[in-house]
């Protein structure tokens, strides 16, 4: 992943940790609710950053490779017609 995706992941994870700690402390409801809204918006932003990261885009397709991270190719099925011959 590129630096933009790593920044998004780190920022939203840190914000989520702050929200979890703040929700257990006796803070005002408005502050905790604002942190909740901020983490929800941050989560959407993080998912968008990860899905639009094309720097490490894998060109392997599922039709050719069984796994994207391994060089194992899918086995193509070969159908062979066998004639019933009487001897």
Backbone as JSON Lines, residues from 0, in Angstrom:
{"i":0,"aa":"X","n":[0.84,-1.18,0.0],"ca":[0.0,0.0,0.0],"c":[0.88,1.24,0.0]}
{"i":1,"aa":"X","n":[0.34,2.29,-0.52],"ca":[1.12,3.51,-0.58],"c":[0.97,4.32,0.72]}
{"i":2,"aa":"X","n":[1.66,5.43,0.79],"ca":[1.7,6.24,2.01],"c":[0.33,6.83,2.34]}
{"i":3,"aa":"X","n":[-0.47,7.16,1.32],"ca":[-1.8,7.73,1.58],"c":[-2.69,6.72,2.27]}
{"i":4,"aa":"X","n":[-2.64,5.47,1.85],"ca":[-3.46,4.43,2.48],"c":[-2.99,4.15,3.9]}
{"i":5,"aa":"X","n":[-1.68,4.1,4.09],"ca":[-1.14,3.88,5.43],"c":[-1.5,5.01,6.37]}
{"i":6,"aa":"X","n":[-1.5,6.25,5.89],"ca":[-1.89,7.39,6.7],"c":[-3.36,7.29,7.1]}
{"i":7,"aa":"X","n":[-4.21,6.9,6.17],"ca":[-5.63,6.77,6.46],"c":[-5.88,5.68,7.5]}
{"i":8,"aa":"X","n":[-5.2,4.56,7.36],"ca":[-5.37,3.46,8.31],"c":[-4.89,3.87,9.69]}
{"i":9,"aa":"X","n":[-3.73,4.5,9.77],"ca":[-3.18,4.92,11.06],"c":[-4.05,5.99,11.73]}
{"i":10,"aa":"X","n":[-4.53,6.94,10.97],"ca":[-5.33,8.02,11.52],"c":[-6.66,7.51,12.05]}
{"i":11,"aa":"X","n":[-7.34,6.69,11.29],"ca":[-8.65,6.19,11.72],"c":[-8.49,5.22,12.89]}
{"i":12,"aa":"X","n":[-7.45,4.42,12.9],"ca":[-7.21,3.52,14.03],"c":[-6.93,4.31,15.3]}
{"i":13,"aa":"X","n":[-6.12,5.35,15.21],"ca":[-5.86,6.19,16.38],"c":[-7.1,6.9,16.86]}
{"i":14,"aa":"X","n":[-7.91,7.39,15.93],"ca":[-9.16,8.05,16.29],"c":[-10.13,7.08,16.95]}
{"i":15,"aa":"X","n":[-10.16,5.86,16.47],"ca":[-11.02,4.86,17.07],"c":[-10.58,4.52,18.49]}
{"i":16,"aa":"X","n":[-9.27,4.45,18.71],"ca":[-8.78,4.21,20.08],"c":[-9.15,5.36,21.01]}
{"i":17,"aa":"X","n":[-9.05,6.59,20.52],"ca":[-9.45,7.75,21.33],"c":[-10.94,7.67,21.65]}
{"i":18,"aa":"X","n":[-11.75,7.29,20.69],"ca":[-13.19,7.17,20.91],"c":[-13.5,6.1,21.96]}
{"i":19,"aa":"X","n":[-12.84,4.95,21.88],"ca":[-13.09,3.87,22.84],"c":[-12.72,4.3,24.25]}
{"i":20,"aa":"X","n":[-11.58,4.96,24.39],"ca":[-11.17,5.44,25.72],"c":[-12.11,6.53,26.21]}
{"i":21,"aa":"X","n":[-12.49,7.44,25.33],"ca":[-13.37,8.55,25.72],"c":[-14.76,8.06,26.11]}
{"i":22,"aa":"X","n":[-15.21,6.97,25.51],"ca":[-16.55,6.47,25.84],"c":[-16.6,5.84,27.23]}
{"i":23,"aa":"X","n":[-15.46,5.43,27.76],"ca":[-15.44,4.85,29.1],"c":[-15.23,5.9,30.18]}
{"i":24,"aa":"X","n":[-14.79,7.09,29.81],"ca":[-14.56,8.17,30.77],"c":[-15.85,8.97,30.98]}
{"i":25,"aa":"X","n":[-15.97,9.63,32.11],"ca":[-17.17,10.45,32.35],"c":[-17.09,11.79,31.62]}
{"i":26,"aa":"X","n":[-17.22,11.75,30.31],"ca":[-17.2,12.95,29.49],"c":[-18.61,13.31,29.05]}
{"i":27,"aa":"X","n":[-18.76,14.49,28.51],"ca":[-20.07,14.94,28.03],"c":[-20.52,14.06,26.87]}
{"i":28,"aa":"X","n":[-21.82,13.83,26.82],"ca":[-22.38,12.99,25.76],"c":[-22.13,13.59,24.38]}
{"i":29,"aa":"X","n":[-22.18,14.9,24.29],"ca":[-21.98,15.56,23.0],"c":[-20.6,15.29,22.43]}
{"i":30,"aa":"X","n":[-19.58,15.28,23.28],"ca":[-18.21,15.02,22.83],"c":[-18.06,13.57,22.34]}
{"i":31,"aa":"X","n":[-18.62,12.64,23.11],"ca":[-18.52,11.23,22.73],"c":[-19.3,10.97,21.44]}
{"i":32,"aa":"X","n":[-20.46,11.61,21.3],"ca":[-21.25,11.45,20.08],"c":[-20.53,12.04,18.88]}
{"i":33,"aa":"X","n":[-19.86,13.18,19.07],"ca":[-19.08,13.78,17.99],"c":[-17.94,12.87,17.57]}
{"i":34,"aa":"X","n":[-17.27,12.24,18.53],"ca":[-16.2,11.3,18.21],"c":[-16.75,10.08,17.46]}
{"i":35,"aa":"X","n":[-17.95,9.66,17.84],"ca":[-18.59,8.54,17.14],"c":[-18.84,8.89,15.67]}
{"i":36,"aa":"X","n":[-19.39,10.08,15.44],"ca":[-19.64,10.52,14.06],"c":[-18.34,10.67,13.28]}
{"i":37,"aa":"X","n":[-17.31,11.18,13.95],"ca":[-16.02,11.37,13.31],"c":[-15.39,10.03,12.93]}
{"i":38,"aa":"X","n":[-15.48,9.03,13.8],"ca":[-14.91,7.72,13.48],"c":[-15.71,7.04,12.36]}
{"i":39,"aa":"X","n":[-17.01,7.25,12.32],"ca":[-17.82,6.66,11.24],"c":[-17.44,7.26,9.89]}
{"i":40,"aa":"X","n":[-17.3,8.58,9.86],"ca":[-16.88,9.23,8.62],"c":[-15.44,8.83,8.25]}
{"i":41,"aa":"X","n":[-14.59,8.7,9.25],"ca":[-13.22,8.27,9.01],"c":[-13.14,6.86,8.46]}
{"i":42,"aa":"X","n":[-14.03,6.0,8.92],"ca":[-14.05,4.63,8.42],"c":[-14.41,4.59,6.94]}
{"i":43,"aa":"X","n":[-15.4,5.39,6.55],"ca":[-15.78,5.46,5.13],"c":[-14.62,6.01,4.3]}
{"i":44,"aa":"X","n":[-13.94,7.04,4.82],"ca":[-12.8,7.62,4.12],"c":[-11.67,6.6,3.98]}
{"i":45,"aa":"X","n":[-11.42,5.82,5.04],"ca":[-10.36,4.82,5.01],"c":[-10.66,3.73,3.98]}
{"i":46,"aa":"X","n":[-11.89,3.25,3.95],"ca":[-12.27,2.22,2.98],"c":[-12.12,2.75,1.56]}
{"i":47,"aa":"X","n":[-12.52,3.99,1.34],"ca":[-12.38,4.59,0.01],"c":[-10.91,4.68,-0.4]}
{"i":48,"aa":"X","n":[-10.04,5.1,0.52],"ca":[-8.6,5.19,0.22],"c":[-8.02,3.84,-0.12]}
{"i":49,"aa":"X","n":[-8.41,2.8,0.61],"ca":[-7.86,1.47,0.36],"c":[-8.35,0.92,-0.97]}
{"i":50,"aa":"X","n":[-9.64,1.1,-1.26],"ca":[-10.18,0.55,-2.5],"c":[-9.71,1.29,-3.75]}
{"i":51,"aa":"X","n":[-9.34,2.56,-3.6],"ca":[-8.86,3.31,-4.77],"c":[-7.33,3.31,-4.86]}
{"i":52,"aa":"X","n":[-6.67,2.53,-4.03],"ca":[-5.21,2.42,-4.08],"c":[-4.84,1.55,-5.27]}
{"i":53,"aa":"X","n":[-4.36,2.15,-6.35],"ca":[-4.02,1.39,-7.55],"c":[-2.52,1.23,-7.73]}
{"i":54,"aa":"X","n":[-1.73,1.65,-6.75],"ca":[-0.28,1.55,-6.88],"c":[0.16,0.09,-6.88]}
{"i":55,"aa":"X","n":[-0.44,-0.72,-6.03],"ca":[-0.08,-2.13,-5.94],"c":[-1.2,-3.0,-6.48]}
{"i":56,"aa":"X","n":[-1.81,-2.54,-7.54],"ca":[-2.93,-3.28,-8.13],"c":[-2.43,-4.58,-8.73]}
{"i":57,"aa":"X","n":[-3.07,-5.66,-8.39],"ca":[-2.67,-6.97,-8.88],"c":[-3.37,-7.24,-10.2]}
{"i":58,"aa":"X","n":[-2.61,-7.62,-11.21],"ca":[-3.17,-7.86,-12.53],"c":[-3.61,-9.31,-12.73]}
{"i":59,"aa":"X","n":[-3.4,-10.15,-11.74],"ca":[-3.81,-11.54,-11.86],"c":[-5.32,-11.65,-11.66]}
{"i":60,"aa":"X","n":[-5.95,-12.39,-12.51],"ca":[-7.39,-12.58,-12.45],"c":[-7.71,-13.96,-11.89]}
{"i":61,"aa":"X","n":[-8.89,-14.1,-11.3],"ca":[-9.28,-15.37,-10.7],"c":[-9.45,-16.46,-11.74]}
{"i":62,"aa":"X","n":[-9.73,-16.1,-12.98],"ca":[-9.9,-17.11,-14.02],"c":[-8.59,-17.83,-14.34]}
{"i":63,"aa":"X","n":[-7.45,-17.19,-14.1],"ca":[-6.16,-17.78,-14.41],"c":[-5.43,-18.32,-13.18]}
{"i":64,"aa":"X","n":[-5.51,-17.6,-12.07],"ca":[-4.79,-17.98,-10.86],"c":[-5.79,-18.27,-9.74]}
{"i":65,"aa":"X","n":[-5.51,-19.32,-8.96],"ca":[-6.39,-19.65,-7.85],"c":[-6.21,-18.66,-6.7]}
{"i":66,"aa":"X","n":[-4.97,-18.31,-6.41],"ca":[-4.65,-17.3,-5.4],"c":[-3.94,-16.14,-6.09]}
{"i":67,"aa":"X","n":[-4.17,-14.92,-5.61],"ca":[-3.49,-13.77,-6.21],"c":[-2.06,-13.63,-5.72]}
{"i":68,"aa":"X","n":[-1.74,-14.18,-4.55],"ca":[-0.41,-14.0,-4.0],"c":[0.5,-15.2,-4.25]}
{"i":69,"aa":"X","n":[0.05,-16.18,-5.01],"ca":[0.88,-17.34,-5.31],"c":[0.83,-17.62,-6.8]}
{"i":70,"aa":"X","n":[1.83,-18.32,-7.28],"ca":[1.9,-18.62,-8.71],"c":[1.18,-19.91,-9.07]}
{"i":71,"aa":"X","n":[0.24,-20.31,-8.26],"ca":[-0.51,-21.54,-8.52],"c":[-1.62,-21.22,-9.51]}
{"i":72,"aa":"X","n":[-1.55,-21.86,-10.64],"ca":[-2.58,-21.64,-11.67],"c":[-3.73,-22.61,-11.46]}
{"i":73,"aa":"X","n":[-4.91,-22.17,-11.87],"ca":[-6.06,-23.04,-11.79],"c":[-5.94,-24.15,-12.82]}
{"i":74,"aa":"X","n":[-6.42,-25.31,-12.48],"ca":[-6.41,-26.44,-13.4],"c":[-7.64,-26.32,-14.28]}
{"i":75,"aa":"X","n":[-7.4,-26.28,-15.56],"ca":[-8.5,-26.2,-16.51],"c":[-9.08,-27.6,-16.72]}
{"i":76,"aa":"X","n":[-10.37,-27.68,-16.68],"ca":[-11.01,-28.97,-16.89],"c":[-10.99,-29.33,-18.36]}
{"i":77,"aa":"X","n":[-10.62,-30.54,-18.64],"ca":[-10.59,-31.03,-20.02],"c":[-11.58,-32.18,-20.11]}
{"i":78,"aa":"X","n":[-12.55,-32.01,-20.94],"ca":[-13.55,-33.05,-21.13],"c":[-13.17,-33.89,-22.33]}
{"i":79,"aa":"X","n":[-13.1,-35.19,-22.11],"ca":[-12.72,-36.12,-23.18],"c":[-13.88,-37.09,-23.37]}
{"i":80,"aa":"X","n":[-14.29,-37.27,-24.61],"ca":[-15.36,-38.18,-24.9],"c":[-14.78,-39.58,-25.1]}
{"i":81,"aa":"X","n":[-15.3,-40.51,-24.34],"ca":[-14.83,-41.89,-24.42],"c":[-15.93,-42.71,-25.07]}
{"i":82,"aa":"X","n":[-15.57,-43.38,-26.16],"ca":[-16.53,-44.2,-26.88],"c":[-16.6,-45.58,-26.25]}
{"i":83,"aa":"X","n":[-17.79,-46.1,-26.18],"ca":[-17.99,-47.44,-25.64],"c":[-17.79,-48.45,-26.77]}
{"i":84,"aa":"X","n":[-16.67,-49.16,-26.73],"ca":[-16.36,-50.13,-27.79],"c":[-16.49,-51.54,-27.22]}
{"i":85,"aa":"X","n":[-17.11,-52.4,-27.98],"ca":[-17.24,-53.8,-27.59],"c":[-16.13,-54.59,-28.25]}
{"i":86,"aa":"X","n":[-15.5,-55.44,-27.47],"ca":[-14.4,-56.22,-28.0],"c":[-14.83,-57.63,-28.24]}
